[in-house]
Amino acid sequence: MPRLVHASDRALLVVFDDAITAAAAKDVRALYEWIASDPPAAVVDLHPAYATLLIRYDPMRCDPDALAREVERRAGSLSHRPLRDGRLFEIPVQYGGIHGPDIAEVARATGLSEAAVVAAHTAAHYDVCFVGFSPGFPYLAGLPERLHTPRREAPRPQVPAGSVAIAGRQAGIYPVRSPGGWNVIGRTDFSLFDPSRANPARLTAGDRVRFLVAGTRS
């Protein structure tokens, strides 16, 4: 069973694990989809992460302890909840050079050649665990262990939109120009965020991603 924490007088935090795991990410998504599709009356917002789900609610419209019991009941019944099939996106990337200024450092840190870094990055299949940090930024699980590298010691004040980056065991794509401390290994023209769309973020939790070398096909 997950832990329930009263994060404030109007928020519950459901903790499935203290580490990034595939099982925790699956449970977070299952609970998120269940509450999003059938929310208790007082729930006003949901914030999924790798291993936790923050549930914001209106304390004037519910008994917080009763809401916690309902969330706990649902969290204990997730094995019976089917997950929707995520969409698969194949995203072309220009690796290295001006598009991937940190690829040489990643190669040095991992003991791989730059070509081997690209090969490992494109061979993996990634799951979108959640979207956050900046509008449309996908947090991707599935980075091969041999590419696990620490964040940059000094974050960049500006990372170009479309930058494909890795940090620790995570992978991601910067949808808009923003500060960032991840290792940028490439760049894509794939559009991740469009505020004119009904659903501005192109990727959502449960979707899957494969990276391709730009100009090639899977």
C-alpha positions in Angstrom: 0.0 0.0 0.0 1.2 3.5 -0.7 1.7 6.1 2.0 -0.8 9.0 2.3 0.6 12.3 3.6 -1.5 15.4 4.4 0.8 17.8 2.5 -1.2 20.8 3.6 -4.7 21.7 4.8 -5.9 21.2 1.2 -3.6 18.6 -0.4 -2.9 14.9 -0.1 0.3 13.3 -1.3 0.1 9.7 -2.3 3.6 8.1 -2.1 4.1 4.8 -4.0 7.8 4.6 -3.6 10.8 6.6 -2.6 12.7 5.9 -5.8 12.0 6.1 -9.6 10.6 2.7 -10.5 8.5 1.4 -13.4 6.0 -0.1 -10.9 5.5 3.2 -9.0 5.1 5.1 -12.3 2.4 2.6 -13.4 0.5 3.0 -10.1 0.7 6.8 -10.2 -0.7 6.8 -13.7 -3.5 4.3 -12.8 -4.6 6.3 -9.8 -4.3 9.6 -11.7 -6.5 8.3 -14.6 -9.1 6.9 -12.2 -9.4 10.1 -10.2 -9.3 12.3 -13.3 -12.1 10.3 -14.9 -14.2 10.0 -11.7 -13.1 12.6 -9.2 -14.5 12.9 -5.7 -16.5 16.2 -5.5 -13.9 18.2 -3.6 -10.9 17.4 -5.8 -9.7 20.5 -7.8 -6.3 19.4 -9.3 -3.9 16.5 -9.7 -0.1 16.6 -10.0 1.5 13.3 -10.9 5.2 12.7 -10.7 7.4 9.6 -11.0 6.4 7.9 -7.7 3.8 10.3 -6.2 0.5 11.9 -6.9 -0.4 15.2 -5.3 -4.2 15.7 -4.9 -5.4 19.2 -4.2 -8.9 19.6 -2.8 -11.3 22.2 -1.4 -11.5 21.6 2.4 -14.8 23.5 2.5 -16.5 20.8 0.4 -15.3 17.6 2.1 -14.1 15.8 5.2 -10.4 15.5 4.5 -10.2 12.2 6.5 -13.0 10.8 4.4 -11.3 11.9 1.2 -8.1 10.3 2.4 -10.0 7.0 3.0 -11.5 7.1 -0.5 -8.1 7.8 -2.1 -6.6 5.0 0.0 -9.3 2.6 -1.1 -8.7 3.4 -4.8 -4.9 3.2 -4.4 -5.4 -0.3 -2.9 -7.5 -1.5 -5.9 -5.3 -0.4 -8.8 -4.6 -4.0 -9.9 -8.2 -4.1 -11.2 -7.9 -0.9 -13.2 -6.9 -1.2 -16.9 -4.6 1.5 -18.2 -5.3 3.2 -21.5 -2.9 2.4 -24.4 -0.4 5.1 -24.8 0.5 6.6 -28.2 3.9 5.9 -29.8 5.8 9.0 -31.0 9.0 8.6 -33.1 11.0 11.8 -32.6 13.9 12.7 -35.0 17.0 14.2 -33.3 20.1 15.9 -34.6 22.8 14.8 -32.3 26.0 16.5 -31.2 27.7 19.6 -32.6 25.8 22.8 -31.9 22.6 20.8 -31.3 24.1 18.6 -28.6 26.9 20.6 -26.8 27.2 18.1 -23.9 27.5 14.9 -25.9 31.3 14.9 -25.7 31.1 15.2 -21.9 28.5 12.4 -21.7 30.8 10.2 -23.8 33.7 11.0 -21.5 31.7 10.3 -18.4 30.3 7.0 -19.6 33.5 5.7 -21.4 31.6 5.5 -24.7 32.2 7.1 -28.0 29.8 9.8 -29.2 28.4 7.4 -31.8 27.8 4.8 -29.0 26.0 7.4 -26.9 23.7 8.1 -29.9 23.2 4.4 -30.5 22.3 3.7 -26.9 19.9 6.7 -26.8 18.1 5.7 -29.9 17.9 1.9 -29.1 15.8 2.5 -26.0 12.1 2.8 -25.6 10.9 5.5 -23.3 7.7 6.0 -21.3 6.2 9.4 -20.5 5.7 9.3 -16.8 4.5 12.9 -16.3 4.7 16.4 -17.8 6.0 19.3 -15.8 8.8 21.8 -15.0 7.9 23.9 -18.1 4.9 23.7 -20.4 4.9 20.3 -22.1 8.2 19.0 -20.7 8.0 15.2 -20.7 9.8 13.3 -18.0 10.9 10.0 -19.7 11.7 6.7 -18.0 13.8 4.1 -19.9 17.2 5.7 -20.3 19.8 2.9 -20.5 21.9 2.5 -17.4 25.1 3.1 -19.3 23.9 6.6 -20.1 23.2 7.6 -16.5 25.2 10.7 -15.9 24.9 13.5 -13.3 23.4 16.9 -14.1 25.7 19.7 -15.2 27.5 21.4 -12.3 26.4 24.8 -13.6 22.9 25.0 -15.2 22.5 27.0 -18.4 20.5 30.2 -18.1 18.9 29.4 -21.5 18.5 26.0 -23.2 17.0 26.1 -26.7 13.5 24.8 -27.4 13.7 21.2 -28.7 16.8 20.3 -26.8 17.0 16.6 -26.1 18.7 16.0 -22.7 19.5 13.4 -20.1 20.3 13.6 -16.3 20.7 10.8 -13.8 18.4 8.1 -15.0 16.0 10.5 -16.7 15.5 11.7 -20.3 13.5 14.7 -21.5 13.0 17.3 -24.1 12.9 21.1 -23.5 9.7 22.3 -25.2 10.4 26.0 -24.9 13.5 28.0 -24.3 14.2 27.9 -20.6 17.0 27.5 -18.0 18.2 24.0 -17.5 20.8 21.8 -15.9 20.5 18.6 -17.9 23.1 17.3 -20.4 22.0 18.4 -23.9 22.9 15.7 -26.5 20.7 16.8 -29.4 17.8 18.8 -30.7 14.5 18.1 -32.4 12.0 20.1 -34.5 9.2 18.0 -33.0 6.7 20.5 -31.5 5.9 19.6 -27.8 3.7 22.6 -26.8 1.2 24.7 -28.6 -1.1 26.9 -26.5 -3.6 27.2 -29.4 -4.4 23.5 -29.1 -7.2 22.2 -27.0 -4.6 20.0 -25.3 -1.5 22.2 -25.5 1.0 19.5 -24.4 1.7 17.1 -27.3 2.8 14.2 -25.0 0.9 13.0 -21.9 1.6 10.4 -19.2 1.3 6.9 -20.7 2.6 7.8 -24.1 5.8 6.2 -25.5 8.7 7.7 -27.3 11.5 6.4 -29.6 14.3 8.7 -30.7 15.6 8.5 -34.2 18.6 10.0 -35.9 17.2 12.8 -38.0 16.9 11.7 -41.6 16.5 8.0 -40.8 13.4 5.9 -40.4 12.6 3.2 -37.8 
